[in-house]
Structures are given as structure tokens and as C-alpha cells.
Amino acid sequence: MPIQLNTSIKGKEYPPYVVHVERAKIKDFARAIGDLSPFYLDDEVGRASPWGDIIAPPTFAITFRDERHDTGGMLKELGTDISRILHGEQEFEHMKPIRPGDTLLCRGKITDIYEKSGRSGPMAFVVRETTITDPDNDIVAKVRGITVVRL
């Protein structure tokens, strides 16, 4: 049975949240994704690099979460549940490297909701963007994700 999504959350901004980047978490993440680059794992190589320390792999920002406003909360606001969703796409745009010791502010927003028909029927695409800034309010990265909802 098709569902009708609450599209009024398009444009919704979620409360900002702070993340503290830990050296061990960067290394654990790099190992977990199988990227053994010394720029992510070797402190000595990191110190000698142009960044002066190890850096996080490009997809590391996926670990930045605000448990108060997670996917489950967004699905409730949309009027659907997890049984209807698929991970559609993830995109990372970096302006600065993410390094151990960084304290970053993340601001999430629903930037778009649109519908398309596919082989399995109608689907909605929910686009979320998180802007990550440093203490100087410079943009460090943007993370965009698309959640597909089977209607």
C-alpha cells in the first residue's frame, strides 16, 4: 500500500552538534575500511606531511552523528519506517583535512525531497546535507546523503 510522505520537512535545519576528532578513531576507521595509507595511520608520516599530523580518510565524516536527530527521527517526521528505505548515495566534499584534536560543528539540513518512478514503483528521494565547520566558522567539509523511500 503506497504511503504519503510528509514533505513539509524539506528545508528543515537540525540543531548543530559538536564532534571531537580522536586520533584512535581515525586509525580505527582507516583500518575498518581497509585503507592502510600511512597518512591515516602513521604519526611520524603525518608529522612530516604538509598537514603536520595524520589526517582522516575522506569518508570519515560519516561517523559524525547526533543521536538526538538520527535517521529514525527523520523517518518518523517523514511518516515512514526503516522497512521502506534504501541507502541511495553518499557524497563528501572537503575544503580542509580533518585531523586529530579538531573540534568541529556539524549543521544538518533536509535540502530536498523529490519523487521518481522506478522499476519497483514510486520512490521518494530525501537529500540531507551536513556542513562541518571549524572554530573559525570555516567550512571543513560537506556531507550529502540521499535516502530512498519506497512509496
C-alpha positions as CSV (number, residue, x, y, z in Angstrom):
1,M,0.0,0.0,0.0
2,P,1.5,3.3,-1.0
3,I,2.3,5.9,1.6
4,Q,2.2,9.7,1.5
5,L,5.4,11.4,2.9
6,N,5.4,14.5,5.0
7,T,7.3,16.7,2.6
8,S,7.0,19.7,4.8
9,I,10.3,18.9,6.5
10,K,12.1,20.0,3.3
11,G,14.3,22.8,4.4
12,K,14.3,21.7,8.0
13,E,17.5,22.5,9.8
14,Y,18.5,20.4,12.8
15,P,20.2,21.7,15.9
16,P,24.0,21.9,15.5
17,Y,26.2,19.4,17.3
18,V,29.9,19.2,18.2
19,V,32.3,16.4,17.4
20,H,35.8,16.0,18.8
21,V,38.1,14.1,16.4
22,E,40.2,11.5,18.1
23,R,43.4,10.0,16.8
24,A,42.5,6.5,17.6
25,K,39.1,6.8,15.9
26,I,40.8,8.0,12.7
27,K,43.1,5.0,12.8
28,D,40.3,2.6,13.6
29,F,38.2,3.9,10.8
30,A,41.0,3.6,8.3
31,R,41.7,0.0,9.3
32,A,37.9,-0.8,9.2
33,I,37.6,0.4,5.6
34,G,40.8,-1.3,4.6
35,D,42.7,1.9,3.7
36,L,46.2,1.5,5.3
37,S,47.6,4.7,4.0
38,P,50.4,6.0,6.3
39,F,48.8,9.4,6.1
40,Y,45.9,8.0,8.2
41,L,47.8,5.6,10.4
42,D,51.5,6.6,10.9
43,D,52.0,9.5,13.3
44,E,55.6,10.0,12.0
45,V,54.5,10.2,8.4
46,G,51.7,12.6,9.5
47,R,54.1,14.9,11.3
48,A,56.3,15.1,8.2
49,S,53.3,15.7,5.9
50,P,52.0,19.1,4.7
51,W,49.2,18.8,7.3
52,G,51.6,18.3,10.3
53,D,49.7,15.3,11.6
54,I,47.7,12.3,10.3
55,I,44.5,13.1,8.5
56,A,41.2,11.3,8.4
57,P,40.2,9.3,5.3
58,P,37.7,11.2,3.1
59,T,34.7,9.2,4.3
60,F,35.5,9.6,8.0
61,A,32.8,12.3,8.5
62,I,30.2,9.6,8.1
63,T,31.0,8.8,11.7
64,F,29.8,12.2,12.9
65,R,26.4,11.6,14.3
66,D,23.9,13.4,16.5
67,E,22.0,10.6,18.3
68,R,19.2,13.1,19.2
69,H,18.4,13.6,15.5
70,D,19.3,10.3,13.8
71,T,17.7,8.6,10.8
72,G,15.0,7.1,12.9
73,G,13.8,10.6,13.9
74,M,13.8,11.8,10.3
75,L,11.8,8.7,9.2
76,K,9.2,9.5,11.9
77,E,8.9,13.1,10.7
78,L,8.6,11.8,7.1
79,G,5.8,9.4,8.2
80,T,7.6,6.2,7.2
81,D,9.7,3.5,8.8
82,I,13.0,1.7,8.2
83,S,11.4,-1.1,6.2
84,R,10.8,1.2,3.3
85,I,14.2,2.8,3.0
86,L,17.4,2.2,1.0
87,H,20.7,4.0,1.1
88,G,20.8,5.9,-2.1
89,E,24.0,7.9,-2.3
90,Q,26.7,9.5,-0.2
91,E,29.0,12.4,-1.2
92,F,31.8,14.1,0.6
93,E,33.2,17.5,-0.3
94,H,36.4,18.5,1.6
95,M,37.8,22.0,1.9
96,K,40.3,21.2,4.7
97,P,41.7,18.0,6.1
98,I,40.1,16.5,9.3
99,R,42.8,16.0,11.9
100,P,43.1,14.6,15.4
101,G,42.2,17.1,18.1
102,D,39.9,19.1,15.8
103,T,36.6,20.3,17.4
104,L,34.1,20.6,14.7
105,L,30.5,21.9,14.5
106,C,28.0,20.0,12.3
107,R,24.8,21.5,11.0
108,G,22.4,19.2,9.2
109,K,19.5,20.1,6.9
110,I,17.0,18.4,4.7
111,T,17.8,20.2,1.4
112,D,15.4,18.4,-1.0
113,I,12.6,15.8,-1.2
114,Y,11.5,14.7,-4.7
115,E,9.8,11.7,-6.2
116,K,10.5,9.4,-9.2
117,S,9.2,6.2,-10.6
118,G,11.4,3.2,-10.8
119,R,11.1,-0.4,-11.9
120,S,9.7,-1.3,-8.4
121,G,7.3,1.6,-8.4
122,P,7.2,5.2,-7.0
123,M,10.1,6.3,-4.7
124,A,10.9,9.4,-2.8
125,F,14.4,10.8,-2.5
126,V,15.3,12.6,0.7
127,V,18.5,14.7,0.4
128,R,20.3,15.6,3.6
129,E,23.4,17.8,3.8
130,T,25.6,18.3,6.8
131,T,28.0,21.3,6.8
132,I,31.0,20.8,9.0
133,T,32.9,23.9,10.3
134,D,35.9,24.6,12.4
135,P,36.1,27.1,15.4
136,D,36.8,29.9,12.9
137,N,33.5,29.0,11.2
138,D,35.4,28.0,8.0
139,I,33.8,25.1,6.2
140,V,35.9,21.9,6.6
141,A,33.6,19.6,4.7
142,K,30.1,19.0,3.4
143,V,28.4,15.5,3.6
144,R,25.4,14.9,1.3
145,G,23.3,11.8,1.6
146,I,20.3,10.5,-0.2
147,T,17.8,8.2,1.4
148,V,15.4,6.4,-0.9
149,V,11.9,5.7,0.4
150,R,9.8,3.1,-1.4
151,L,6.3,4.6,-1.5
